[in-house]
Amino acid sequence: MRAALAVIFALSPLLAAPVRADEALSAAVAEDYEFLGGLYRHFHTNPELSFQETESAARLAEEWRSLGFEVTEDVGQTGVVAVMENGEGPTVMLRADMDALPVEEQTGLEYASTATGETLTGEEAPVMHACGHDVHMTSLVGTARRLAARREDWSGTLVLIAQPAEEIGLGALAMLDDGLYERFPRPDYVVGLHVSASLPTGQVGYVSGYALANVDSVDIEVRGIGGHGAYPHATRDPVVLSAQIVMALQTLVSRETSPLDSAVVTVGSIHGGTKHNIIGESVHMQLTVRSYADETRERLLNGIRRIAHAQAQSAGLPEELWPSVTWEEQYTPSTYNDPELNERVVAAIGAQIGAENVVEVDPVMAGEDFSQYGRTDPAVPAVIFWLGAVNTERYESAAAAGESLPSLHSPLFAPDPEPTITTGVEAMTAAALDLFAGEG
């Protein structure tokens, strides 16, 4: 695809100068920022946790209704769907997520969040938009405003969705289970964006094919036969057994997964025992497991159970004391960017913001439930792209000094709002206009 894009961009004057293909769009977005900047600060200052995004959803519904969209609220609990029919043509769905994280903001911004909320486990926690969903919502409102103002330039059906609960991986599925593709026009294309904490503002990053990973949470309850620490021969020590399991699990990636494939098996938590001289009867381990291909995921999960049972058997434990290995039925599946749609979206964005500002980036092992929108039967072509959010001077100084930038989910993560949002609106609007234009 890189070669094909090079041909597309080489045929345009963009490489010679950063001229917008649609100067009127750029001017309108820039003029609109006074409104969008205020909206962004509102969302940033008033974050809400997963499946609690009632105020955010209400504000988005209000904005979209004022533009002439037919709006339905409470889809998938707190989700919002807005539809604008504008003649014959394809159905294009654009998505933004709404939820924030239980993180205490430490950015020092004058509009920093001081909000608190109750987590799903009932704990009171500080709340922050540490993953840029405030940018996502604002960018989608800005895109809606541009497309509504330019109905004469496109034909088809525009569907906007404000999705809850991305941070816990359940919001997209909740909307689909609530009839997103049955109650509303089924999309021909789905496009989303996500801020990047490792790209400067003004840039867009893209990945063709697998872009984000399957994410599984696995629990292993290792059982043993307890006793006195001075008499280990009379026990079956679950701590030692757990250590053997942890080491053996590493071979799932190093010896059972192709070097050309990608996989992660991380033991993130291990707890067992009560006292120095007591050999306990159990150890609890928590793992995160990441992969791209579904076949790889299945092999990893089955391999974890096989290794845990085999190590217990080698320790002489009876089968009724073999480890219990469980994983959640609902998981975040890998995100696959449809290559043809990706090429088209990237070309449209590059034509608008400059080919030199559109860069190919590596896939990551993080998860995004945006993947659910393309995994329906029949499949829907879907693409999510990365939106640079780091202040350009900060990005350059950090690169020169070899310093790390605050990552997504960091209490220090602070997008540079104006260039991030204006680029997001231009990119999303350009992509939508191209898709409404018909076959490329």
C-alpha positions as CSV (number, residue, x, y, z in Angstrom):
1,M,0.0,0.0,0.0
2,R,2.9,2.4,0.7
3,A,3.9,2.2,-2.9
4,A,0.4,2.9,-4.1
5,L,0.1,5.9,-1.8
6,A,3.4,7.2,-3.0
7,V,2.1,7.2,-6.6
8,I,-1.1,9.1,-5.5
9,F,0.8,11.7,-3.6
10,A,3.5,12.1,-6.2
11,L,0.8,13.1,-8.7
12,S,-0.3,16.0,-6.5
13,P,1.4,19.3,-5.7
14,L,1.2,18.5,-2.0
15,L,4.8,17.4,-1.7
16,A,6.0,20.8,-3.0
17,A,4.0,22.8,-0.5
18,P,1.5,22.1,2.3
19,V,-1.5,23.3,0.3
20,R,-4.9,22.1,1.4
21,A,-7.0,20.4,-1.2
22,D,-10.0,22.1,0.2
23,E,-9.0,25.5,1.5
24,A,-12.6,26.4,2.3
25,L,-12.7,23.4,4.7
26,S,-9.5,24.5,6.4
27,A,-10.8,28.1,6.8
28,A,-14.1,27.0,8.1
29,V,-12.6,24.6,10.7
30,A,-10.2,27.3,11.8
31,E,-13.0,29.7,12.2
32,D,-15.0,27.1,14.1
33,Y,-12.3,26.5,16.7
34,E,-13.6,29.3,19.0
35,F,-16.7,27.1,19.6
36,L,-14.9,23.8,19.5
37,G,-12.2,24.9,21.9
38,G,-14.9,25.8,24.5
39,L,-16.6,22.5,23.9
40,Y,-13.3,20.6,24.4
41,R,-12.7,22.3,27.7
42,H,-16.3,21.5,28.8
43,F,-15.7,17.8,28.0
44,H,-12.2,17.8,29.6
45,T,-13.4,19.4,32.8
46,N,-16.4,17.2,33.1
47,P,-15.2,13.6,32.5
48,E,-17.4,10.6,33.2
49,L,-16.6,6.9,33.8
50,S,-17.7,4.0,31.7
51,F,-21.5,3.6,31.2
52,Q,-21.9,6.8,33.3
53,E,-21.5,9.2,30.4
54,T,-25.0,10.7,30.7
55,E,-24.0,14.4,30.6
56,S,-21.5,13.9,27.7
57,A,-24.1,12.0,25.8
58,A,-26.8,14.6,26.4
59,R,-24.4,17.4,25.2
60,L,-23.6,15.5,22.0
61,A,-27.3,14.8,21.4
62,E,-28.0,18.5,21.8
63,E,-25.3,19.5,19.4
64,W,-26.3,17.0,16.7
65,R,-30.0,17.8,17.0
66,S,-29.3,21.5,16.4
67,L,-27.6,20.6,13.1
68,G,-30.7,18.7,11.8
69,F,-29.7,15.1,12.7
70,E,-32.3,12.6,13.9
71,V,-30.9,11.6,17.3
72,T,-31.6,8.6,19.4
73,E,-30.2,8.4,23.0
74,D,-29.6,5.5,25.4
75,V,-28.4,3.1,22.7
76,G,-26.2,0.4,24.5
77,Q,-27.0,2.1,27.8
78,T,-25.6,5.6,27.3
79,G,-24.7,5.7,23.6
80,V,-26.0,8.2,21.1
81,V,-26.8,7.6,17.4
82,A,-27.4,10.5,15.0
83,V,-28.6,10.0,11.5
84,M,-28.7,12.5,8.6
85,E,-30.2,11.2,5.3
86,N,-29.1,13.3,2.3
87,G,-30.2,11.5,-0.8
88,E,-28.9,8.4,-2.6
89,G,-25.4,7.1,-1.8
90,P,-23.4,5.1,0.7
91,T,-23.9,5.0,4.4
92,V,-20.9,6.3,6.3
93,M,-20.6,5.8,10.1
94,L,-18.2,7.9,12.1
95,R,-17.5,7.0,15.7
96,A,-16.2,8.7,18.9
97,D,-16.0,7.2,22.4
98,M,-17.0,9.2,25.5
99,D,-15.7,7.6,28.7
100,A,-12.8,8.7,30.9
101,L,-10.5,6.9,33.3
102,P,-10.2,6.7,37.1
103,V,-7.0,8.8,37.1
104,E,-6.1,11.9,39.1
105,E,-5.1,14.6,36.6
106,Q,-1.7,16.2,37.2
107,T,-1.3,18.3,34.1
108,G,-1.6,21.7,35.9
109,L,-3.9,23.0,33.2
110,E,-6.3,25.7,34.3
111,Y,-9.2,23.6,33.0
112,A,-7.9,20.4,34.6
113,S,-10.4,17.9,35.9
114,T,-11.2,17.8,39.6
115,A,-14.1,15.4,39.0
116,T,-14.7,12.2,40.9
117,G,-16.9,9.2,40.2
118,E,-17.8,5.8,41.4
119,T,-16.0,2.9,39.6
120,L,-17.8,-0.3,38.6
121,T,-16.5,-1.9,41.9
122,G,-18.2,0.9,43.9
123,E,-15.0,2.8,44.8
124,E,-14.8,6.6,44.7
125,A,-12.1,7.7,42.4
126,P,-10.8,10.8,40.6
127,V,-11.7,11.0,36.9
128,M,-9.7,12.3,34.0
129,H,-9.8,12.2,30.2
130,A,-6.4,10.6,30.1
131,C,-7.0,8.9,26.8
132,G,-8.2,11.7,24.6
133,H,-11.9,10.8,24.3
134,D,-12.6,14.5,24.9
135,V,-10.7,15.2,21.7
136,H,-12.6,12.5,19.9
137,M,-16.0,13.8,20.9
138,T,-15.1,17.4,20.0
139,S,-13.6,16.3,16.6
140,L,-16.8,14.5,15.8
141,V,-19.0,17.5,16.6
142,G,-16.7,19.6,14.4
143,T,-17.0,17.1,11.6
144,A,-20.8,17.0,12.0
145,R,-20.9,20.8,11.7
146,R,-18.8,20.8,8.5
147,L,-20.8,18.0,6.8
148,A,-24.1,19.5,7.8
149,A,-23.0,22.9,6.4
150,R,-22.0,21.3,3.1
151,R,-24.8,19.0,2.3
152,E,-24.7,20.1,-1.3
153,D,-21.2,18.5,-1.5
154,W,-22.2,14.9,-0.6
155,S,-25.0,12.4,-1.0
156,G,-25.8,9.5,1.1
157,T,-26.5,8.7,4.8
158,L,-24.3,10.0,7.6
159,V,-24.4,8.1,10.9
160,L,-22.6,9.5,13.9
161,I,-22.2,7.4,17.1
162,A,-21.1,8.4,20.5
163,Q,-20.0,5.2,22.2
164,P,-19.8,4.5,25.9
165,A,-17.4,2.3,27.8
166,E,-14.5,1.9,25.5
167,E,-12.1,1.8,28.4
168,I,-13.6,-1.4,29.7
169,G,-14.0,-2.9,26.2
170,L,-17.8,-3.3,26.4
171,G,-19.4,-0.2,24.8
172,A,-19.2,-1.1,21.1
173,L,-20.7,-4.5,21.8
174,A,-23.4,-3.0,23.9
175,M,-24.4,-0.7,21.1
176,L,-24.4,-3.5,18.5
177,D,-26.4,-5.8,20.9
178,D,-28.9,-3.0,21.2
179,G,-29.5,-3.1,17.5
180,L,-27.1,-0.5,16.1
181,Y,-27.0,-2.2,12.7
182,E,-30.7,-3.2,12.7
183,R,-32.4,-0.2,14.2
184,F,-30.3,2.3,12.2
185,P,-28.9,2.4,8.7
186,R,-26.3,-0.3,8.3
187,P,-23.0,1.3,7.3
188,D,-21.0,0.6,4.2
189,Y,-17.9,2.1,5.9
190,V,-17.0,2.8,9.5
191,V,-14.2,5.4,10.4
192,G,-12.8,6.4,13.7
193,L,-9.8,8.3,15.1
194,H,-7.7,8.0,18.3
195,V,-5.3,10.6,19.6
196,S,-1.6,9.6,19.7
197,A,0.7,10.5,22.5
198,S,3.7,9.8,20.3
199,L,2.9,11.9,17.2
200,P,3.1,15.7,16.9
201,T,0.1,17.8,16.2
202,G,-0.7,18.2,12.5
203,Q,0.2,14.6,11.7
204,V,-2.0,11.6,11.2
205,G,-0.7,8.0,11.6
206,Y,-2.1,5.0,9.8
207,V,-1.7,1.2,9.9
208,S,-3.1,-1.2,7.2
209,G,-4.3,-4.6,8.5
210,Y,-3.9,-5.4,12.1
211,A,-3.5,-2.2,14.1
212,L,-4.5,-3.1,17.7
213,A,-4.5,-6.4,19.5
214,N,-6.8,-9.0,21.0
215,V,-6.8,-8.4,24.8
216,D,-7.6,-11.2,27.2
217,S,-7.5,-11.3,30.9
218,V,-6.6,-14.7,32.3
219,D,-6.8,-15.8,36.0
220,I,-4.9,-18.9,37.3
221,E,-5.6,-20.3,40.7
222,V,-2.6,-22.5,41.6
223,R,-3.4,-25.0,44.3
224,G,-1.1,-27.1,46.5
225,I,-0.8,-28.9,49.7
226,G,0.2,-26.5,52.5
227,G,2.3,-27.1,55.6
228,H,5.2,-25.9,57.7
229,G,8.0,-24.1,55.8
230,A,10.6,-26.2,57.7
231,Y,9.1,-29.4,56.2
232,P,8.6,-28.7,52.5
233,H,8.9,-32.4,51.6
234,A,5.6,-32.9,53.3
235,T,3.8,-30.3,51.1
236,R,3.2,-29.5,47.5
237,D,4.3,-25.9,47.4
238,P,2.1,-23.7,45.2
239,V,4.6,-20.8,45.2
240,V,7.3,-23.0,43.6
241,L,4.7,-24.4,41.2
242,S,3.7,-20.9,40.3
243,A,7.3,-19.9,39.6
244,Q,7.6,-22.9,37.3
245,I,4.4,-22.0,35.5
246,V,5.5,-18.3,35.0
247,M,8.8,-19.4,33.5
248,A,7.2,-22.1,31.3
249,L,4.6,-19.6,30.0
250,Q,7.4,-17.7,28.3
251,T,7.9,-20.5,25.8
252,L,4.4,-19.8,24.4
253,V,5.9,-16.7,22.7
254,S,9.5,-17.6,22.3
255,R,9.0,-21.2,21.1
256,E,5.4,-21.7,20.0
257,T,4.7,-18.5,18.2
258,S,6.3,-17.7,14.8
259,P,8.8,-14.9,14.9
260,L,6.8,-13.3,12.2
261,D,3.7,-13.2,14.4
262,S,3.1,-11.1,17.5
263,A,2.1,-12.2,21.0
264,V,2.4,-11.1,24.6
265,V,1.9,-13.1,27.8
266,T,2.5,-11.0,30.9
267,V,1.9,-12.1,34.4
268,G,0.9,-8.8,36.0
269,S,-0.1,-10.0,39.4
270,I,0.8,-12.9,41.7
271,H,-0.3,-13.3,45.3
272,G,0.1,-16.2,47.7
273,G,1.0,-17.1,51.2
274,T,0.5,-15.5,54.6
275,K,3.8,-15.8,56.6
276,H,7.5,-16.5,56.4
277,N,7.4,-20.1,57.6
278,I,4.0,-21.2,56.2
279,I,3.6,-23.0,52.9
280,G,0.2,-22.0,51.8
281,E,-2.4,-23.9,49.8
282,S,-3.0,-21.5,46.8
283,V,-1.5,-18.7,44.7
284,H,-3.6,-16.4,42.5
285,M,-2.1,-15.1,39.2
286,Q,-3.5,-12.6,36.8
287,L,-2.3,-12.4,33.2
288,T,-2.8,-10.1,30.2
289,V,-2.6,-11.9,26.9
290,R,-2.2,-10.0,23.6
291,S,-2.3,-11.2,20.0
292,Y,-3.5,-10.2,16.5
293,A,-4.7,-13.3,14.7
294,D,-7.6,-15.2,16.3
295,E,-5.7,-18.4,15.7
296,T,-2.8,-17.1,17.7
297,R,-5.2,-16.1,20.5
298,E,-6.7,-19.5,20.7
299,R,-3.3,-21.2,20.8
300,L,-2.1,-18.9,23.6
301,L,-5.1,-19.4,25.8
302,N,-5.1,-23.2,25.3
303,G,-1.4,-23.2,25.9
304,I,-1.7,-21.4,29.2
305,R,-4.1,-24.1,30.5
306,R,-1.9,-26.9,29.1
307,I,1.3,-25.6,30.7
308,A,-0.4,-24.9,34.1
309,H,-1.8,-28.4,34.2
310,A,1.4,-30.1,33.0
311,Q,3.5,-28.3,35.6
312,A,1.0,-29.4,38.4
313,Q,1.2,-32.9,37.1
314,S,5.0,-32.8,37.2
315,A,4.8,-31.6,40.8
316,G,2.9,-34.7,41.7
317,L,-0.5,-33.1,42.3
318,P,-3.6,-35.1,41.8
319,E,-5.9,-33.9,39.0
320,E,-8.5,-32.5,41.4
321,L,-5.8,-30.0,42.5
322,W,-4.6,-28.9,39.1
323,P,-4.7,-25.2,38.6
324,S,-8.0,-23.5,37.6
325,V,-7.4,-21.4,34.4
326,T,-10.2,-19.0,33.4
327,W,-10.6,-16.1,31.0
328,E,-13.4,-13.7,30.4
329,E,-15.8,-14.6,27.7
330,Q,-16.2,-11.0,26.6
331,Y,-12.8,-9.7,25.5
332,T,-11.5,-6.9,23.3
333,P,-10.9,-8.4,19.8
334,S,-8.1,-7.2,17.6
335,T,-8.7,-4.2,15.3
336,Y,-8.2,-4.9,11.6
337,N,-8.0,-1.9,9.3
338,D,-9.5,-2.9,6.0
339,P,-6.6,-2.4,3.5
340,E,-8.7,-1.0,0.6
341,L,-10.6,1.4,2.9
342,N,-7.4,2.4,4.7
343,E,-5.7,3.3,1.4
344,R,-8.7,5.4,0.4
345,V,-9.0,7.2,3.7
346,V,-5.3,7.9,4.0
347,A,-5.2,9.3,0.4
348,A,-8.2,11.6,1.2
349,I,-6.6,12.8,4.4
350,G,-3.2,13.3,2.8
351,A,-4.8,15.4,0.0
352,Q,-6.3,17.6,2.7
353,I,-3.6,18.1,5.3
354,G,-0.5,17.3,3.1
355,A,1.0,14.0,2.2
356,E,4.1,14.8,4.3
357,N,1.8,14.9,7.4
358,V,0.4,11.4,6.9
359,V,2.8,8.7,8.2
360,E,2.8,5.0,8.5
361,V,3.2,3.8,12.0
362,D,3.6,0.4,13.7
363,P,0.7,-1.6,15.0
364,V,0.5,-1.7,18.8
365,M,-0.5,-4.4,21.4
366,A,-3.0,-2.1,23.1
367,G,-6.7,-2.9,22.5
368,E,-9.7,-0.9,21.1
369,D,-13.2,-2.1,21.0
370,F,-13.7,-0.1,17.7
371,S,-12.8,-3.5,16.3
372,Q,-16.3,-4.8,17.0
373,Y,-17.9,-2.6,14.3
374,G,-16.0,-4.5,11.6
375,R,-16.5,-8.0,13.0
376,T,-20.1,-8.4,12.2
377,D,-21.6,-10.9,9.8
378,P,-21.3,-9.8,7.0
379,A,-18.2,-7.8,7.8
380,V,-18.2,-4.0,7.5
381,P,-15.0,-2.3,6.2
382,A,-13.6,-0.3,9.1
383,V,-10.6,2.0,9.7
384,I,-9.3,3.8,12.7
385,F,-6.4,6.2,12.4
386,W,-4.1,8.0,14.8
387,L,-4.3,11.7,15.4
388,G,-1.1,13.5,16.6
389,A,-1.7,15.3,19.9
390,V,1.7,16.3,21.1
391,N,2.7,20.0,21.0
392,T,5.2,20.2,18.2
393,E,7.9,22.1,20.1
394,R,7.5,19.7,23.0
395,Y,7.7,16.7,20.6
396,E,10.9,18.1,19.0
397,S,12.6,19.0,22.3
398,A,11.8,15.6,23.8
399,A,13.2,13.8,20.7
400,A,16.4,15.9,20.8
401,A,16.9,15.1,24.5
402,G,15.9,11.5,24.2
403,E,13.2,12.0,26.8
404,S,9.9,10.0,27.0
405,L,6.6,11.8,26.6
406,P,3.6,11.2,28.8
407,S,1.7,8.2,27.4
408,L,-2.0,7.7,27.1
409,H,-3.5,6.9,30.5
410,S,-0.9,9.0,32.2
411,P,-2.1,11.7,34.6
412,L,0.3,14.0,32.8
413,F,-1.2,13.5,29.3
414,A,-2.3,16.8,27.9
415,P,-3.1,17.1,24.1
416,D,-2.3,20.4,22.4
417,P,-6.0,21.2,21.8
418,E,-6.3,23.6,18.8
419,P,-4.0,21.9,16.2
420,T,-5.1,18.4,17.4
421,I,-8.8,19.2,17.1
422,T,-8.6,21.2,13.8
423,T,-6.5,18.4,12.2
424,G,-9.0,15.8,13.5
425,V,-12.0,17.6,12.0
426,E,-10.2,18.2,8.7
427,A,-9.1,14.6,8.5
428,M,-12.4,13.1,9.4
429,T,-14.4,15.4,7.1
430,A,-12.1,14.8,4.2
431,A,-12.4,11.1,4.6
432,A,-16.2,11.2,4.8
433,L,-16.5,13.5,1.8
434,D,-14.4,11.1,-0.2
435,L,-16.4,8.0,0.8
436,F,-19.6,9.8,-0.1
437,A,-18.2,10.5,-3.5
438,G,-18.6,6.8,-4.5
439,E,-16.1,4.3,-5.7
440,G,-12.5,5.6,-5.8
